[in-house]
């Protein structure tokens, strides 16, 4: 049974990482701005709010599938776990609202950002990292009331790893600043 879970998790993870990234892609790259001395640079267009919402819904669904396959919950545990998970996910989505807003702001301003704006962006991104950490710490004892210590740790291990993959998916096409 464990081998089947690992295979399914690997498949779902691969799908999650390569999930429809078309939210920021077109057949032809769109020029945003050229940097002095670097020639033309092309970056994907800023995704629409509708595209972002569709992607988020898809990612949340896939994440829930991966967690369901790996948690091996009894019916009694599942009855208690999933409502907590849904509330946790709703709270986490609020943090990701901030992240999406930061990414959108960054894409609109990165080519003309001042040192002060760049520093502000970096600090606000770090604050979202801190918010996610604080949310996990807040929910740890809540999940622990319905799961064993190992199952709670497993959930948060998966949550962190999937979160890292989601971050990579979100920012993989985002250009980095030039000094």
C-alpha positions as CSV (number, residue, x, y, z in Angstrom):
1,X,0.0,0.0,0.0
2,X,2.8,2.4,0.9
3,X,4.5,1.9,-2.5
4,X,1.2,2.8,-4.3
5,X,0.9,6.0,-2.2
6,X,4.5,7.0,-3.1
7,X,3.8,6.5,-6.8
8,X,0.6,8.4,-6.7
9,X,2.2,11.2,-4.7
10,X,5.1,11.4,-7.1
11,X,2.7,11.7,-10.0
12,X,0.5,14.3,-8.3
13,X,3.6,16.2,-7.3
14,X,4.9,16.2,-10.8
15,X,1.5,17.4,-12.0
16,X,1.4,20.1,-9.3
17,X,4.9,21.4,-10.2
18,X,4.1,21.4,-13.9
19,X,0.5,22.5,-13.5
20,X,-0.9,24.6,-16.2
21,X,1.6,27.5,-16.2
22,X,-0.2,29.1,-19.1
23,X,-1.5,31.8,-16.7
24,X,1.7,33.7,-17.5
25,X,2.6,32.4,-20.9
26,X,1.6,33.2,-24.5
27,X,2.8,31.9,-27.8
28,X,5.1,34.9,-28.2
29,X,6.9,36.5,-25.3
30,X,5.8,40.1,-24.6
31,X,8.5,42.8,-24.2
32,X,8.2,44.8,-21.0
33,X,11.2,47.0,-21.0
34,X,14.8,47.0,-22.1
35,X,17.6,47.4,-19.5
36,X,20.5,49.7,-20.3
37,X,23.2,47.7,-22.1
38,X,21.4,44.4,-22.0
39,X,19.4,44.5,-25.2
40,X,15.8,43.4,-25.4
41,X,14.4,41.4,-22.5
42,X,11.2,39.5,-22.7
43,X,9.0,38.4,-19.8
44,X,5.6,36.9,-19.6
45,X,2.6,39.2,-19.2
46,X,1.1,39.8,-15.8
47,X,-1.6,37.2,-15.2
48,X,-5.2,38.4,-14.8
49,X,-7.0,38.0,-11.5
50,X,-9.2,35.4,-13.2
51,X,-6.2,33.4,-14.3
52,X,-4.7,33.6,-10.8
53,X,-8.0,32.4,-9.2
54,X,-8.2,29.4,-11.6
55,X,-4.6,28.4,-10.9
56,X,-5.1,28.8,-7.1
57,X,-8.2,26.6,-7.2
58,X,-6.4,23.9,-9.2
59,X,-3.3,24.0,-6.9
60,X,-5.5,23.7,-3.7
61,X,-7.3,20.7,-5.1
62,X,-4.1,18.9,-6.1
63,X,-2.5,19.7,-2.7
64,X,-5.5,18.3,-0.9
65,X,-5.3,15.1,-3.0
66,X,-1.6,14.6,-2.1
67,X,-2.3,15.1,1.5
68,X,-5.3,12.8,1.5
69,X,-3.3,10.0,-0.1
70,X,-0.4,10.3,2.4
71,X,-2.2,10.9,5.6
72,X,-3.9,7.5,5.8
73,X,-6.6,8.8,8.1
74,X,-9.2,6.6,9.8
75,X,-12.8,7.7,9.2
76,X,-13.0,9.2,12.7
77,X,-9.7,11.1,12.2
78,X,-10.8,12.3,8.7
79,X,-14.1,13.6,10.1
80,X,-12.1,15.9,12.5
81,X,-9.1,16.6,10.3
82,X,-10.7,17.9,7.1
83,X,-12.7,20.8,8.7
84,X,-9.5,21.9,10.4
85,X,-7.6,21.6,7.2
86,X,-10.2,23.6,5.3
87,X,-10.0,26.4,7.9
88,X,-6.2,26.3,7.8
89,X,-6.3,26.5,4.0
90,X,-8.6,29.5,4.1
91,X,-6.3,31.2,6.5
92,X,-3.3,30.3,4.4
93,X,-5.1,31.7,1.3
94,X,-5.2,35.1,3.0
95,X,-1.4,35.1,3.2
96,X,-1.2,34.0,-0.4
97,X,-3.5,36.9,-1.3
98,X,-0.7,39.2,-0.1
99,X,1.9,37.2,-2.0
100,X,-0.1,37.4,-5.2
101,X,-0.5,41.2,-4.7
102,X,3.3,41.5,-4.1
103,X,4.1,39.5,-7.3
104,X,1.7,41.6,-9.3
105,X,3.2,44.8,-7.9
106,X,6.7,43.6,-8.5
107,X,5.9,42.7,-12.1
108,X,4.5,46.1,-12.7
109,X,7.4,48.0,-11.1
110,X,10.6,45.9,-11.0
111,X,12.2,47.4,-14.1
112,X,11.9,50.9,-12.6
113,X,12.1,50.1,-8.9
114,X,14.3,52.3,-6.7
115,X,16.5,50.8,-4.0
116,X,13.9,51.7,-1.4
117,X,11.1,50.0,-3.4
118,X,13.2,46.9,-3.9
119,X,14.0,46.8,-0.2
120,X,10.3,47.2,0.7
121,X,9.3,44.4,-1.6
122,X,11.9,42.1,-0.1
123,X,10.9,42.9,3.4
124,X,7.2,42.4,2.7
125,X,7.9,39.0,1.0
126,X,9.8,38.0,4.1
127,X,6.9,39.1,6.2
128,X,4.6,36.7,4.2
129,X,7.1,33.9,5.0
130,X,6.9,34.8,8.7
131,X,3.1,34.8,8.5
132,X,3.1,31.3,7.0
133,X,5.4,30.1,9.8
134,X,3.2,31.7,12.5
135,X,0.1,30.2,11.0
136,X,1.7,26.7,11.0
137,X,2.7,27.2,14.7
138,X,-0.8,28.4,15.5
139,X,-2.4,25.3,13.9
140,X,0.1,22.7,15.1
141,X,-1.7,22.1,18.4
142,X,-5.1,22.2,16.7
143,X,-4.1,19.4,14.3
144,X,-2.3,17.7,17.2
145,X,-5.7,17.4,19.1
146,X,-7.0,15.1,16.3
147,X,-3.8,13.4,15.0
148,X,-0.8,11.7,16.5
149,X,2.4,13.6,16.9
150,X,3.9,11.7,13.8
151,X,0.8,12.4,11.7
152,X,0.8,16.0,12.6
153,X,4.5,16.3,11.8
154,X,3.9,14.5,8.5
155,X,1.1,16.9,7.6
156,X,3.3,19.9,8.2
157,X,6.2,18.3,6.4
158,X,4.0,17.9,3.3
159,X,2.5,21.3,3.7
160,X,5.9,22.9,3.8
161,X,7.2,21.0,0.8
162,X,4.1,21.6,-1.2
163,X,4.3,25.3,-0.2
164,X,7.8,25.5,-1.5
165,X,6.7,23.9,-4.8
166,X,3.8,26.3,-5.1
167,X,6.2,29.3,-4.4
168,X,8.5,28.0,-7.2
169,X,5.5,27.7,-9.5
170,X,4.4,31.2,-8.7
171,X,7.7,32.9,-9.1
172,X,9.5,30.7,-11.6
173,X,8.7,33.1,-14.5
174,X,9.2,36.2,-12.4
175,X,12.4,38.1,-13.5
176,X,14.9,39.0,-10.8
177,X,16.2,42.5,-10.2
178,X,19.2,43.8,-11.9
179,X,21.6,45.8,-9.8
